[in-house]
Amino acid sequence: MERVATTGPVVDAVLMADGHKGYSMPVGGVVAYDEAVSPVGVGVDIGCGCLAVRTELTYSDLVQLAGEDKTSIKPLVNRIYKSIAFGMGRTNPDPVDSPLFDDPRWEAIPAPVRGSLRNLARQQLGTVGGGNHFVDLLVEESPEGKVWVACHFGSRGFGFKVAHGFLGLHAGLGWEDAVREDMDAPPVVFSLRSSIGQDYWQAMSLAIDYAYAGREYVVGQVLRLLGNPKVLLTVHNNHNDARKEVHNGQEVVVVRKGATPLFPGQLGFVGGSMGDISVIVRGLDTEENELTIRPTVHGAGRVMSRTKAAGKRKKIDGRWMRVGGEVDWEAVRRSLWERGIVVKGGGADEAPAVYRPLSQVLGAYTDSFEVLCTLRPVAVMMAPENEFDPYKD
């Protein structure tokens, strides 16, 4: 983070309490630039974020909707899971149309690859990637006990290719040439006064809107399977993006890599691990909030690498498998089931033990926000274990 703070026209830089190592810039890093943007700061999952909606349903309503023995929501979770395309490189079996595919910002992408990239975006709109991306059902800790539907993912293969394409152009390579990824490389910074900076900004903003549209589609799909209940509150924001904002009287470009924007009065969803709480927070107009450039954490933060948790990836009998990990995934699944949490997909690299407790991370902030609602998971849906990721989601 010290290197990031001294590379390019940096006005200010901070690191969130859930921060951990990322490519060039830490996940949980926030940087304000003067007329510049960092594509490695925004990251390859442009526009990654969370959408959460509070419904009129209660847990007992979910049990009724599940049918069968009227004691478990597992049949309902199975139906939801089958209706959504989870996993790496997956396409939507029911392609979604969107005005985004006719957006003039596509002109910022080089003509030779524009058609194929637009086709990929069409195919993947409304799909959920792998890694820590999820669709959850949660119940709030309140007398009403309302059910929330939440999801977490970004711009899929489209955003990945935009990020790598512009990094390739910056390196003097072609759009589709491989760019060597170095965790400790200084961040690439584009001036917004340059043509590549302007083109990246247009493509990045298109990928952000694409991510929003995908999350809205997925949550809408879940709500339809829940009988289209009334939505009482919607909380939707990115935690991987760049935007022009005014701080201390100066317009700056704020790059947030794994940090939830939280201006005074703004609502945010912060998710914990699959066995932990999530929260709805509201920003406060305080010195602490201002000093941190108006963000907060975006999650609990990893404390164990995927390889350490799940093992090294090897191809066995034609399938990618992880072997030698420290986490007993089957024991984790049993424990979560005993706690009333239905898990579909996921794996050892997303087990609760690989993350900090969310309450511990939130406790690092005493005056930036208030917690409006605490949510506990009752269903967690993620990509199946041991899938190869061609887009590195």
C-alpha positions as CSV (number, residue, x, y, z in Angstrom):
1,M,0.0,0.0,0.0
2,E,3.0,2.3,0.6
3,R,4.1,1.7,-2.9
4,V,0.6,2.3,-4.3
5,A,0.5,5.6,-2.4
6,T,3.6,6.9,-4.0
7,T,2.9,5.8,-7.6
8,G,1.1,8.3,-9.9
9,P,-0.7,11.5,-9.0
10,V,-2.0,10.2,-5.6
11,V,-4.0,12.7,-3.4
12,D,-4.7,10.3,-0.6
13,A,-4.7,6.5,0.2
14,V,-6.0,4.3,2.9
15,L,-6.3,0.6,3.7
16,M,-9.4,-1.0,5.1
17,A,-9.4,-3.4,8.1
18,D,-10.2,-6.4,5.9
19,G,-7.2,-5.7,3.7
20,H,-5.1,-8.5,2.3
21,K,-2.6,-8.9,-0.5
22,G,-3.8,-8.5,-4.1
23,Y,-2.2,-7.9,-7.5
24,S,-0.2,-4.6,-7.3
25,M,-2.8,-3.0,-4.9
26,P,-4.1,-4.7,-1.8
27,V,-7.7,-5.8,-1.7
28,G,-9.2,-3.3,0.7
29,G,-7.2,-0.5,-0.7
30,V,-8.6,2.9,-1.5
31,V,-6.7,5.6,-3.5
32,A,-7.7,9.1,-4.6
33,Y,-6.0,10.2,-7.8
34,D,-5.8,13.6,-9.5
35,E,-7.2,13.0,-13.0
36,A,-6.0,9.4,-13.2
37,V,-7.2,5.9,-12.8
38,S,-5.5,2.6,-12.0
39,P,-6.8,-0.5,-13.9
40,V,-5.0,-2.8,-11.5
41,G,-6.6,-0.9,-8.6
42,V,-10.1,-1.4,-10.0
43,G,-9.0,-5.0,-10.7
44,V,-10.0,-7.7,-13.2
45,D,-13.5,-8.1,-11.7
46,I,-14.7,-4.6,-12.6
47,G,-17.8,-3.6,-10.8
48,C,-17.8,-6.5,-8.4
49,G,-20.3,-5.7,-5.6
50,C,-23.4,-6.8,-3.7
51,L,-27.1,-6.4,-4.1
52,A,-29.3,-7.2,-1.1
53,V,-33.1,-6.8,-0.9
54,R,-35.4,-7.1,2.2
55,T,-38.6,-9.0,1.4
56,E,-41.9,-9.3,3.2
57,L,-41.2,-13.0,3.7
58,T,-40.2,-14.8,7.0
59,Y,-38.3,-18.1,7.4
60,S,-41.6,-19.9,8.0
61,D,-42.8,-18.6,4.6
62,L,-39.6,-20.2,3.0
63,V,-40.4,-23.5,4.6
64,Q,-44.0,-23.4,3.2
65,L,-42.6,-22.5,-0.2
66,A,-40.2,-25.4,-0.1
67,G,-43.1,-27.9,0.1
68,E,-42.5,-31.6,0.7
69,D,-42.1,-32.3,4.5
70,K,-42.6,-28.7,5.6
71,T,-39.5,-28.9,7.8
72,S,-36.6,-27.7,5.6
73,I,-36.0,-25.1,3.0
74,K,-33.5,-27.4,1.2
75,P,-36.0,-28.3,-1.7
76,L,-36.5,-24.6,-2.3
77,V,-32.8,-23.9,-2.3
78,N,-32.3,-26.8,-4.8
79,R,-34.8,-25.2,-7.1
80,I,-33.1,-21.8,-6.9
81,Y,-29.6,-23.3,-7.4
82,K,-30.7,-25.1,-10.6
83,S,-32.2,-22.0,-12.0
84,I,-29.0,-19.9,-11.8
85,A,-25.8,-20.5,-13.8
86,F,-23.0,-20.8,-11.2
87,G,-19.4,-21.4,-12.1
88,M,-16.4,-20.4,-14.2
89,G,-17.0,-19.4,-17.8
90,R,-20.7,-20.4,-17.6
91,T,-23.2,-18.9,-19.9
92,N,-26.9,-18.2,-19.4
93,P,-29.1,-20.8,-21.0
94,D,-31.8,-18.1,-21.3
95,P,-29.8,-15.1,-22.8
96,V,-30.8,-11.7,-21.4
97,D,-31.3,-8.7,-23.7
98,S,-30.2,-5.3,-22.4
99,P,-29.8,-1.8,-23.8
100,L,-26.2,-2.1,-22.7
101,F,-25.3,-4.1,-25.8
102,D,-26.2,-1.0,-27.9
103,D,-24.3,1.4,-25.7
104,P,-22.0,3.8,-27.5
105,R,-19.2,3.1,-24.9
106,W,-18.5,-0.1,-26.8
107,E,-16.6,2.1,-29.3
108,A,-13.8,2.4,-26.6
109,I,-13.0,-1.3,-27.2
110,P,-10.7,-2.0,-30.2
111,A,-12.8,-3.0,-33.3
112,P,-11.1,-6.4,-34.0
113,V,-12.3,-7.8,-30.6
114,R,-15.4,-5.7,-30.0
115,G,-17.8,-8.2,-31.6
116,S,-16.5,-11.3,-29.8
117,L,-16.4,-9.5,-26.5
118,R,-20.0,-8.2,-26.9
119,N,-21.1,-11.8,-27.7
120,L,-19.4,-13.1,-24.5
121,A,-21.1,-10.4,-22.5
122,R,-24.5,-11.3,-24.0
123,Q,-23.9,-15.0,-23.1
124,Q,-22.8,-14.4,-19.5
125,L,-25.2,-11.6,-18.4
126,G,-27.1,-12.9,-15.4
127,T,-24.6,-15.6,-14.4
128,V,-22.6,-15.9,-11.2
129,G,-18.9,-16.7,-11.2
130,G,-16.8,-18.7,-8.9
131,G,-14.4,-18.0,-6.1
132,N,-16.2,-16.1,-3.3
133,H,-19.2,-15.1,-5.4
134,F,-22.6,-16.2,-4.0
135,V,-26.3,-16.0,-3.8
136,D,-27.6,-16.1,-0.2
137,L,-30.9,-16.2,1.6
138,L,-30.6,-14.5,5.0
139,V,-32.9,-13.8,8.0
140,E,-32.5,-10.6,9.9
141,E,-32.1,-10.5,13.6
142,S,-35.3,-8.5,14.4
143,P,-38.8,-9.2,15.8
144,E,-40.0,-9.3,12.2
145,G,-37.4,-11.8,11.1
146,K,-37.7,-10.7,7.4
147,V,-35.9,-12.7,4.7
148,W,-33.2,-11.0,2.6
149,V,-31.9,-12.1,-0.8
150,A,-28.3,-11.2,-1.5
151,C,-25.8,-11.8,-4.2
152,H,-22.1,-11.0,-4.8
153,F,-20.4,-10.9,-8.2
154,G,-19.2,-8.6,-10.9
155,S,-18.7,-8.2,-14.6
156,R,-17.7,-11.8,-15.3
157,G,-15.4,-12.6,-18.3
158,F,-16.3,-9.2,-19.9
159,G,-14.7,-7.2,-17.1
160,F,-11.7,-9.6,-17.0
161,K,-11.0,-9.1,-20.7
162,V,-11.4,-5.3,-20.5
163,A,-8.9,-5.2,-17.6
164,H,-6.3,-7.4,-19.3
165,G,-6.9,-5.9,-22.7
166,F,-6.0,-2.4,-21.6
167,L,-3.0,-3.7,-19.6
168,G,-1.9,-5.4,-22.7
169,L,-2.2,-2.2,-24.8
170,H,-0.3,-0.3,-22.1
171,A,2.5,-2.9,-22.2
172,G,2.8,-2.5,-26.0
173,L,1.2,-5.9,-26.6
174,G,-2.0,-6.8,-28.3
175,W,-5.4,-6.8,-26.6
176,E,-5.5,-10.6,-26.3
177,D,-1.8,-11.1,-25.5
178,A,-1.0,-12.5,-22.1
179,V,0.1,-10.0,-19.6
180,R,2.5,-11.3,-16.9
181,E,0.8,-10.9,-13.5
182,D,3.2,-9.8,-10.7
183,M,1.7,-9.5,-7.2
184,D,4.4,-7.0,-6.3
185,A,4.6,-4.9,-9.4
186,P,4.0,-1.2,-9.1
187,P,0.4,-0.3,-10.1
188,V,-0.3,0.8,-13.7
189,V,-1.9,4.3,-13.7
190,F,-3.6,5.9,-16.7
191,S,-3.9,9.6,-16.9
192,L,-7.4,10.6,-17.9
193,R,-5.9,13.2,-20.2
194,S,-4.5,10.3,-22.3
195,S,-6.4,8.4,-25.0
196,I,-5.9,5.1,-23.3
197,G,-7.1,6.5,-20.0
198,Q,-10.2,7.9,-21.7
199,D,-10.9,4.6,-23.5
200,Y,-10.4,2.6,-20.3
201,W,-12.7,4.8,-18.4
202,Q,-15.5,4.3,-21.0
203,A,-15.0,0.5,-21.1
204,M,-14.7,0.3,-17.3
205,S,-18.0,2.3,-16.7
206,L,-19.7,0.0,-19.2
207,A,-18.5,-3.1,-17.3
208,I,-19.7,-1.5,-14.0
209,D,-23.2,-1.0,-15.5
210,Y,-23.1,-4.6,-16.8
211,A,-22.3,-5.9,-13.3
212,Y,-25.3,-4.0,-11.9
213,A,-27.6,-5.4,-14.5
214,G,-26.4,-9.0,-13.8
215,R,-27.0,-8.7,-10.1
216,E,-30.5,-7.2,-10.7
217,Y,-31.3,-10.1,-13.0
218,V,-30.1,-12.8,-10.6
219,V,-31.9,-11.4,-7.6
220,G,-35.1,-10.9,-9.7
221,Q,-34.8,-14.6,-10.7
222,V,-34.7,-15.6,-7.1
223,L,-37.6,-13.4,-6.2
224,R,-39.7,-15.0,-8.9
225,L,-39.0,-18.4,-7.4
226,L,-40.1,-17.0,-4.0
227,G,-43.4,-16.0,-5.5
228,N,-42.5,-12.4,-6.2
229,P,-42.8,-11.1,-2.7
230,K,-42.9,-7.3,-2.0
231,V,-39.5,-5.8,-1.7
232,L,-39.2,-3.5,1.3
233,L,-35.7,-2.2,0.9
234,T,-32.9,-2.5,-1.7
235,V,-29.2,-2.0,-1.0
236,H,-26.9,-2.1,-4.1
237,N,-23.3,-1.0,-4.5
238,N,-19.9,-1.9,-6.0
239,H,-16.8,-2.5,-4.1
240,N,-14.4,-2.7,-7.1
241,D,-14.6,0.4,-9.2
242,A,-13.4,4.0,-9.8
243,R,-15.6,7.1,-9.7
244,K,-15.2,10.8,-9.8
245,E,-16.0,12.3,-6.4
246,V,-15.3,15.5,-4.4
247,H,-13.2,15.2,-1.3
248,N,-12.0,18.2,0.8
249,G,-13.2,20.5,-1.9
250,Q,-11.2,18.8,-4.7
251,E,-12.6,16.5,-7.5
252,V,-10.6,13.3,-7.5
253,V,-10.9,9.8,-9.0
254,V,-11.4,7.4,-6.1
255,V,-10.4,3.8,-6.9
256,R,-11.8,1.3,-4.4
257,K,-10.5,-2.3,-4.6
258,G,-12.6,-4.3,-2.2
259,A,-14.1,-1.4,-0.3
260,T,-17.7,-0.5,0.0
261,P,-18.5,3.2,-0.6
262,L,-20.3,4.7,2.3
263,F,-21.0,8.4,2.2
264,P,-23.1,9.9,5.1
265,G,-26.6,8.4,4.9
266,Q,-25.6,5.9,2.2
267,L,-26.5,2.2,2.8
268,G,-24.1,-0.7,2.3
269,F,-24.2,-4.5,2.4
270,V,-21.1,-6.1,4.0
271,G,-21.0,-9.9,3.8
272,G,-19.3,-12.3,6.2
273,S,-18.3,-15.9,5.5
274,M,-20.8,-18.6,4.8
275,G,-21.2,-19.3,8.5
276,D,-21.0,-15.8,9.8
277,I,-23.3,-12.7,10.0
278,S,-23.7,-10.1,7.2
279,V,-24.8,-6.5,8.0
280,I,-26.5,-3.5,6.5
281,V,-24.6,-0.4,7.4
282,R,-25.3,3.3,7.0
283,G,-22.5,5.9,6.7
284,L,-22.1,8.7,9.3
285,D,-21.0,12.2,8.7
286,T,-17.9,12.0,10.9
287,E,-14.2,12.8,10.7
288,E,-13.3,9.1,10.6
289,N,-15.6,8.6,7.6
290,E,-14.0,11.6,5.8
291,L,-10.4,10.5,6.6
292,T,-11.0,7.1,5.1
293,I,-12.3,8.6,1.8
294,R,-15.9,7.5,2.5
295,P,-15.6,3.7,2.3
296,T,-15.8,0.8,4.7
297,V,-14.9,-2.9,4.5
298,H,-16.4,-5.1,1.8
299,G,-16.2,-8.3,3.8
300,A,-14.3,-10.2,6.5
301,G,-11.0,-10.5,4.7
302,R,-9.1,-13.7,4.1
303,V,-6.6,-15.1,6.6
304,M,-5.8,-18.3,4.7
305,S,-5.0,-18.7,1.1
306,R,-7.1,-20.8,-1.2
307,T,-4.2,-23.2,-1.7
308,K,-3.6,-23.6,2.0
309,A,-7.2,-24.2,2.7
310,A,-8.2,-26.4,-0.2
311,G,-4.9,-27.8,-1.5
312,K,-3.0,-27.5,-4.8
313,R,-5.0,-27.8,-8.0
314,K,-4.3,-30.9,-10.0
315,K,-6.0,-32.5,-13.0
316,I,-7.2,-36.0,-12.0
317,D,-9.1,-38.2,-14.5
318,G,-9.9,-35.1,-16.6
319,R,-11.2,-33.0,-13.7
320,W,-9.5,-30.2,-11.8
321,M,-9.2,-31.2,-8.2
322,R,-7.6,-29.7,-5.1
323,V,-5.5,-32.0,-2.9
324,G,-3.6,-31.6,0.4
325,G,-5.7,-28.8,1.9
326,E,-6.0,-28.1,5.6
327,V,-9.8,-27.7,5.7
328,D,-12.1,-30.7,6.0
329,W,-14.8,-29.5,3.7
330,E,-17.3,-32.3,4.5
331,A,-17.0,-31.6,8.2
332,V,-17.7,-27.9,7.5
333,R,-20.8,-28.7,5.5
334,R,-22.1,-31.0,8.3
335,S,-21.5,-28.3,10.9
336,L,-23.3,-25.6,8.8
337,W,-26.2,-28.0,8.2
338,E,-26.5,-28.6,12.0
339,R,-26.7,-24.8,12.4
340,G,-29.6,-24.6,9.9
341,I,-27.5,-23.3,6.9
342,V,-28.1,-25.1,3.6
343,V,-25.0,-25.0,1.4
344,K,-25.0,-25.7,-2.3
345,G,-21.6,-25.6,-4.1
346,G,-18.7,-23.9,-2.4
347,G,-15.5,-25.6,-1.2
348,A,-12.8,-25.7,1.4
349,D,-11.3,-22.4,0.1
350,E,-14.5,-20.6,1.1
351,A,-15.0,-22.2,4.5
352,P,-15.6,-19.9,7.5
353,A,-12.1,-20.6,8.9
354,V,-10.4,-18.9,6.0
355,Y,-11.9,-15.6,6.9
356,R,-11.8,-13.2,9.9
357,P,-15.0,-12.9,12.0
358,L,-16.9,-10.1,10.5
359,S,-17.6,-8.5,13.9
360,Q,-13.9,-8.2,14.5
361,V,-13.3,-6.4,11.3
362,L,-16.3,-4.0,11.8
363,G,-14.9,-3.3,15.3
364,A,-12.0,-1.6,13.8
365,Y,-14.3,1.3,13.0
366,T,-15.8,3.2,15.9
367,D,-17.3,6.2,14.2
368,S,-17.7,5.7,10.4
369,F,-21.1,3.9,10.2
370,E,-23.9,2.4,12.2
371,V,-25.2,-1.1,11.8
372,L,-28.8,-1.0,10.9
373,C,-29.5,-4.7,10.5
374,T,-27.7,-8.0,11.3
375,L,-28.4,-10.9,8.9
376,R,-27.8,-14.6,9.5
377,P,-27.5,-17.0,6.5
378,V,-30.0,-19.8,6.0
379,A,-28.9,-20.7,2.5
380,V,-25.6,-20.2,0.7
381,M,-25.2,-21.0,-3.0
382,M,-21.9,-20.8,-4.8
383,A,-20.1,-22.4,-7.8
384,P,-19.4,-26.1,-7.5
385,E,-16.1,-27.2,-6.0
386,N,-13.1,-28.0,-8.3
387,E,-14.1,-26.1,-11.4
388,F,-11.4,-24.7,-13.6
389,D,-11.6,-20.9,-14.0
390,P,-10.8,-19.7,-17.6
391,Y,-11.6,-16.1,-16.7
392,K,-10.0,-16.1,-13.2
393,D,-13.1,-14.8,-11.5
